[in-house]
Structures are given as structure tokens and as C-alpha cells.
Amino acid sequence: MTDPILLSTSDFKIPETYANGIFKKAQGSSVLARLCAAEPQKFGTTEHMVLTGRPKAELVGESVQKSPSEITVAYKTVTPLKFQTTVRMSNEVQWADEDHQLEILKTVFDEIGVSLGRALDLAAIHKINPYTGTVSAQIAEAIKQTTNSAVLADGKYTAAVEDAAAAIIADGYAPDMIAFDPTFSFGLATEKDADGYNLHQGLGMGLSVDGFWGMRAAVSDTVSGKNDLATPGHILAIVGQGDAFKWGVQREIRAKFIEFGDPDGQGDLQRNNQVAIRAEVVYGIGIMDKDAFAKIVDEDADTDTDTE
């Protein structure tokens, strides 16, 4: 029988079920993690080669000299971004019995996992620090900066998706994913034809959509960032070719139980009768070509400010 894990040391190993739960929750709360496959990454900045010009075959005649054909490439950078969540609570949690302590841990880790999962979307889509809700200079570029844009007008949700997909196809990409804000997916699910019938009856209420028109789909309010952006944005949905977004976990999520000191600038833990739990993750994030994505925006969107 293994020894019980108590909240009594400054740094402890989390039970495996809870450690796994953090990462699964982080993926589950991110539309990009659900729609774009993660790839193994080493820590640090890495570069991906992107083909910008393909070689051309040449028809040659008998005894005719062959012409050269060149490949042109560009390089896109995947940069590491470190996110952390620190949660304080009363040190009375240490007085609970072992079963209650683990129950509290699970609840806290679930919420920390949600915050770290949302961080992937908020950084990669909106270019913001999730904690402040403002644009961060640490993030090189974001999906919102794509110039491919479709406007939701007069409640025509289907037409907006068509326009967004057409913009990507015109740039030579194949849309295979779509991320919805809940308000957009609900509007799409309840959009009616001229006879009053729902155009997309299979979407239910639109809150748990996993596919649309052959594209992988996911729903989260991180798409609009309406609960996180300091200045309200205008993005309602994103259509794209998923493999143009590169991401991975460069460092595993680690958790630490902190009893002493001032880990977050909010005062000494012991003086305030508090303890803290901190978890961290390092994502590698890179966008191979912003033209592989198109955003669907509301009618009030200012395309100049939305691409900054």
C-alpha cells in the first residue's frame, strides 16, 4: 500500500490520475488543441521550412537541352510561450482529512487545467496575455491578423462560412477545420430557410458541434475572447487548414504546492494564513501562413485594428 499524499511538503508529486487530468482538461478547453494535431517539440525556438515555390516539370524534345527548375522556401518560427497559473487558498485545507484534500486538489487542478488550455487559444488567436487581456509583445503573430475575413450580415451564418472558406481556397489552401464562438454556432444551428425550417438540423443547439460540412469543428468562447479581451473583439468563427498551425507542449505541466514566501506578489503566505498551488506549461506555437485561415467577424469589425 502506498503512502497517502498529504498537503504538507513544499513540492510534491501529484497522483498520476490528477496530473493526466490537467493535460486532458487543457486540451479539452482549447479549440486549437482539438482541431490541430499537436506535435512533439524540443524546448526552445525552432524553424519550419515552408515551400513557397514548387518546381515545374518541362516537356523536352529529342536532343533538346533541359532547363533548370527551382524550389523556393521560407522559414517560419515556432516560439516557446510559458504560461503559469497560481491559486491561493486558506491553509485550513491542510487540516482536512486525506480524502477531502485529494478532492480539493482535483477541483483546483481542473480549474488550472482550464486556464492553461484557454491560454493556448487566447495567445494564438488573439495575441493576448490571458491574465491581462491585452496584446503581448512576446507573441509574434496571431490568427486574428489574417487578412482573410468574412462578415456575418443579416443573420446569414451559412453565407459567412462559405465566404470564409472561399477566401482560403482562393489562397491555395483547403479548409478542414472551423472554430465557433457559441453565439455563432447557435445562430448557425437555428438558421432557417424561406419556409421556416432549420438549415442545419443535425447541429442541435450548436453547443457541442464536432463537424460541419466535412470540416472538424469545435466550440468555445475563446474564439471571440469575449470573456478575456480587455477591449472587445469581433471574431465569431475561424475557418482554416489545420496543419498551418503548429503547436506542442515543450515542457510538461508541473505543479507545486507552496507554503512559504510570496509567490505571486500578494503578500507572505504564512502571514495571511494561506497556501498556494502553481502549475506551468510551455507551449511551442507557430503559424505557417496566416492566409491559411479566415476569420468571420461581426458587422462592427474594423479590419485595420483587428489585424494589429
Secondary structure per residue as TSV (DSSP state, phi and psi in degrees):
chain	resnum	aa	ss	phi	psi
A	1	M	-	360.0	129.8
A	2	T	-	-79.9	154.5
A	3	D	-	-69.6	143.1
A	4	P	-	-67.0	151.4
A	5	I	-	-95.4	117.0
A	6	L	-	-109.0	155.4
A	7	L	T	-84.7	72.3
A	8	S	T	-137.8	-1.3
A	9	T	S	-120.3	162.0
A	10	S	S	-76.6	-21.8
A	11	D	S	-148.8	120.0
A	12	F	-	-135.5	159.8
A	13	K	-	-86.6	127.7
A	14	I	-	-78.0	143.7
A	15	P	-	-54.6	142.6
A	16	E	H	-56.4	-38.2
A	17	T	H	-62.2	-35.7
A	18	Y	H	-77.4	-39.9
A	19	A	H	-60.7	-43.8
A	20	N	H	-64.0	-36.9
A	21	G	H	-61.7	-34.4
A	22	I	H	-61.1	-49.4
A	23	F	H	-68.4	-41.2
A	24	K	H	-62.3	-40.3
A	25	K	H	-67.2	-37.8
A	26	A	H	-61.4	-41.7
A	27	Q	H	-67.7	-42.3
A	28	G	H	-65.4	-24.7
A	29	S	T	-94.9	5.5
A	30	S	-	-118.3	125.7
A	31	V	H	-69.3	-36.1
A	32	L	H	-67.9	-36.4
A	33	A	H	-66.9	-32.6
A	34	R	H	-78.1	-31.0
A	35	L	H	-98.8	-24.0
A	36	C	S	-120.0	122.8
A	37	A	-	-64.4	134.4
A	38	A	-	-74.0	155.1
A	39	E	-	-131.4	147.5
A	40	P	-	-61.0	138.7
A	41	Q	-	-138.9	143.9
A	42	K	-	-84.3	157.3
A	43	F	S	-69.1	139.2
A	44	G	S	113.9	178.7
A	45	T	-	-76.0	131.6
A	46	T	E	-127.9	161.2
A	47	E	E	-120.7	140.7
A	48	H	E	-111.8	136.4
A	49	M	E	-83.0	129.5
A	50	V	E	-117.8	124.3
A	51	L	E	-74.1	120.8
A	52	T	E	-110.1	-12.3
A	53	G	E	-151.4	124.9
A	54	R	-	-93.3	149.7
A	55	P	-	-69.4	154.6
A	56	K	-	-117.1	136.3
A	57	A	-	-74.8	149.7
A	58	E	-	-124.1	134.9
A	59	L	-	-82.2	122.7
A	60	V	-	-121.4	146.2
A	61	G	-	-93.3	176.9
A	62	E	T	-64.2	128.9
A	63	S	T	63.2	22.5
A	64	V	-	-98.7	136.4
A	65	Q	-	-65.3	146.5
A	66	K	-	-89.0	142.5
A	67	S	-	-94.5	154.1
A	68	P	-	-77.0	153.8
A	69	S	-	-137.0	129.2
A	70	E	-	-110.1	151.9
A	71	I	-	-107.0	131.4
A	72	T	E	-113.1	138.0
A	73	V	E	-131.3	158.1
A	74	A	E	-129.2	167.9
A	75	Y	E	-123.4	132.1
A	76	K	E	-114.8	140.5
A	77	T	E	-97.8	135.4
A	78	V	E	-103.0	118.2
A	79	T	E	-108.4	145.0
A	80	P	E	-79.4	135.8
A	81	L	E	-127.9	122.4
A	82	K	E	-98.8	130.2
A	83	F	E	-122.0	144.8
A	84	Q	E	-138.7	151.0
A	85	T	E	-130.6	124.7
A	86	T	E	-117.2	124.5
A	87	V	E	-117.8	127.8
A	88	R	E	-98.2	151.2
A	89	M	E	-155.1	165.7
A	90	S	E	-62.2	141.9
A	91	N	G	-71.7	-1.5
A	92	E	G	-65.0	-17.4
A	93	V	G	-59.3	-26.8
A	94	Q	G	-72.1	-15.8
A	95	W	G	-86.1	-13.4
A	96	A	S	-69.2	159.0
A	97	D	-	-73.3	171.7
A	98	E	H	-59.8	-42.4
A	99	D	H	-61.9	-41.9
A	100	H	H	-69.6	-35.7
A	101	Q	H	-60.6	-45.8
A	102	L	H	-67.6	-33.0
A	103	E	H	-65.8	-41.7
A	104	I	H	-64.0	-43.4
A	105	L	H	-56.6	-46.4
A	106	K	H	-60.4	-43.7
A	107	T	H	-62.4	-45.8
A	108	V	H	-64.8	-44.2
A	109	F	H	-66.4	-35.1
A	110	D	H	-59.8	-45.1
A	111	E	H	-69.4	-37.4
A	112	I	H	-64.0	-41.2
A	113	G	H	-61.4	-40.7
A	114	V	H	-60.2	-44.6
A	115	S	H	-64.0	-38.3
A	116	L	H	-73.8	-33.8
A	117	G	H	-67.7	-43.5
A	118	R	H	-63.0	-31.0
A	119	A	H	-60.3	-36.9
A	120	L	H	-59.3	-47.2
A	121	D	H	-67.3	-46.1
A	122	L	H	-64.7	-34.3
A	123	A	H	-75.8	-48.1
A	124	A	H	-76.0	-30.9
A	125	I	H	-89.2	-45.3
A	126	H	H	-109.3	-9.9
A	127	K	-	68.6	28.0
A	128	I	E	-111.7	157.3
A	129	N	E	-80.0	116.6
A	130	P	T	-57.3	-29.6
A	131	Y	T	-70.0	-38.7
A	132	T	T	-99.3	-22.5
A	133	G	T	77.7	10.4
A	134	T	E	-115.1	158.4
A	135	V	E	-60.3	136.2
A	136	S	-	-109.6	133.1
A	137	A	T	-70.1	-15.1
A	138	Q	T	-71.7	-19.6
A	139	I	-	-98.5	118.0
A	140	A	-	-67.9	-46.0
A	141	E	-	-155.3	163.9
A	142	A	-	-143.6	160.8
A	143	I	G	-62.1	-30.7
A	144	K	G	-61.3	-18.7
A	145	Q	G	-81.4	-1.0
A	146	T	-	-61.2	144.3
A	147	T	S	-89.2	-6.1
A	148	N	-	-77.5	118.0
A	149	S	E	-144.7	138.7
A	150	A	E	-124.3	145.0
A	151	V	E	-106.5	131.0
A	152	L	-	-78.8	112.4
A	153	A	-	-126.3	136.6
A	154	D	T	56.4	31.4
A	155	G	T	69.1	20.0
A	156	K	-	-93.0	79.4
A	157	Y	H	-67.5	-44.1
A	158	T	H	-61.8	-43.1
A	159	A	H	-62.1	-36.1
A	160	A	H	-65.7	-39.4
A	161	V	H	-65.1	-42.0
A	162	E	H	-59.8	-45.2
A	163	D	H	-63.6	-40.7
A	164	A	H	-65.3	-44.6
A	165	A	H	-64.0	-39.1
A	166	A	H	-63.2	-37.6
A	167	A	H	-63.9	-39.3
A	168	I	H	-69.7	-44.2
A	169	I	H	-61.3	-38.4
A	170	A	H	-62.7	-25.8
A	171	D	T	-90.6	6.1
A	172	G	T	91.4	12.9
A	173	Y	-	-110.5	163.4
A	174	A	-	-115.8	108.8
A	175	P	-	-65.9	124.4
A	176	D	-	-130.9	7.4
A	177	M	E	-147.8	151.3
A	178	I	E	-145.8	132.3
A	179	A	E	-113.3	129.8
A	180	F	E	-111.9	140.6
A	181	D	-	-75.2	146.3
A	182	P	H	-55.8	-33.7
A	183	T	H	-66.3	-35.1
A	184	F	H	-73.9	-45.2
A	185	S	H	-65.0	-34.3
A	186	F	H	-66.9	-42.7
A	187	G	H	-62.4	-39.6
A	188	L	H	-66.0	-41.9
A	189	A	H	-68.4	-27.3
A	190	T	T	-106.1	5.9
A	191	E	-	-66.2	136.9
A	192	K	B	-116.3	152.6
A	193	D	-	-85.2	-174.4
A	194	A	T	-63.5	-22.3
A	195	D	T	-94.7	2.9
A	196	G	S	88.2	10.7
A	197	Y	-	-97.0	145.2
A	198	N	B	-62.9	133.4
A	199	L	T	-70.7	-30.7
A	200	H	T	-129.6	71.0
A	201	Q	G	-64.1	-26.9
A	202	G	G	-72.5	-6.6
A	203	L	G	-85.9	-4.1
A	204	G	T	61.4	-128.5
A	205	M	T	-90.3	-1.8
A	206	G	S	82.7	11.4
A	207	L	S	-99.6	-8.6
A	208	S	S	-135.9	45.2
A	209	V	-	-76.8	130.9
A	210	D	-	-119.9	1.4
A	211	G	E	-162.5	146.0
A	212	F	E	-154.4	122.1
A	213	W	T	52.9	40.0
A	214	G	T	80.6	0.3
A	215	M	E	-99.8	144.7
A	216	R	E	-64.3	143.1
A	217	A	E	-136.0	151.8
A	218	A	E	-151.2	154.3
A	219	V	E	-125.2	131.2
A	220	S	-	-165.2	149.3
A	221	D	T	-74.4	-3.6
A	222	T	T	-68.9	-19.3
A	223	V	T	-63.8	-44.9
A	224	S	T	-86.4	-26.4
A	225	G	T	66.9	19.6
A	226	K	T	-63.4	-24.9
A	227	N	T	-95.7	3.5
A	228	D	T	-130.1	-28.9
A	229	L	-	-73.2	131.3
A	230	A	S	-64.6	-37.4
A	231	T	S	-112.0	121.0
A	232	P	-	-53.5	137.1
A	233	G	-	-97.8	-169.8
A	234	H	-	-131.4	2.7
A	235	I	E	-76.8	130.6
A	236	L	E	-112.2	-25.1
A	237	A	E	-161.8	159.2
A	238	I	E	-133.7	129.2
A	239	V	E	-112.0	142.0
A	240	G	E	-169.0	173.0
A	241	Q	-	-95.7	110.6
A	242	G	G	-57.7	-35.1
A	243	D	G	-75.5	-1.8
A	244	A	G	-81.4	-7.0
A	245	F	E	-109.4	118.9
A	246	K	E	-105.0	132.0
A	247	W	E	-154.1	159.1
A	248	G	E	-171.4	166.3
A	249	V	E	-94.0	111.6
A	250	Q	E	-82.3	-26.5
A	251	R	E	-136.8	134.9
A	252	E	E	-62.5	152.3
A	253	I	E	-65.3	130.7
A	254	R	E	-119.6	148.2
A	255	A	E	-127.9	143.2
A	256	K	E	-135.9	134.9
A	257	F	E	-96.3	122.7
A	258	I	E	-116.7	124.9
A	259	E	-	-106.6	-24.3
A	260	F	S	-126.3	155.2
A	261	G	S	90.0	-166.5
A	262	D	-	-127.6	82.6
A	263	P	T	-73.4	-14.5
A	264	D	T	-138.1	16.3
A	265	G	S	76.1	15.9
A	266	Q	S	-106.3	15.6
A	267	G	-	105.3	160.7
A	268	D	-	-63.4	131.5
A	269	L	T	-61.8	-47.3
A	270	Q	T	-63.1	-39.6
A	271	R	T	-64.4	-33.0
A	272	N	T	-96.9	9.2
A	273	N	T	55.0	48.0
A	274	Q	E	-130.3	162.9
A	275	V	E	-130.2	167.3
A	276	A	E	-137.6	151.4
A	277	I	E	-123.7	132.1
A	278	R	E	-127.8	135.5
A	279	A	E	-129.0	147.5
A	280	E	E	-137.8	152.5
A	281	V	E	-147.7	145.0
A	282	V	E	-114.3	114.4
A	283	Y	E	-95.0	143.9
A	284	G	E	-100.6	123.9
A	285	I	E	-129.8	133.8
A	286	G	E	-155.8	143.3
A	287	I	E	-112.2	117.0
A	288	M	S	-70.7	-37.2
A	289	D	-	-159.4	119.4
A	290	K	G	-65.7	-21.2
A	291	D	G	-69.4	-10.4
A	292	A	G	-80.3	-0.4
A	293	F	E	-127.7	152.6
A	294	A	E	-137.2	139.8
A	295	K	E	-105.6	144.5
A	296	I	E	-103.8	123.8
A	297	V	E	-120.9	163.9
A	298	D	-	-81.2	174.5
A	299	E	T	-70.2	-15.1
A	300	D	T	-90.8	1.9
A	301	A	-	-65.9	139.5
A	302	D	-	-106.8	106.4
A	303	T	H	-63.7	-24.5
A	304	D	H	-69.6	-46.0
A	305	T	H	-76.1	-28.1
A	306	D	H	-76.7	-7.6
A	307	T	T	-109.8	9.4
A	308	E	-	-73.8	360.0
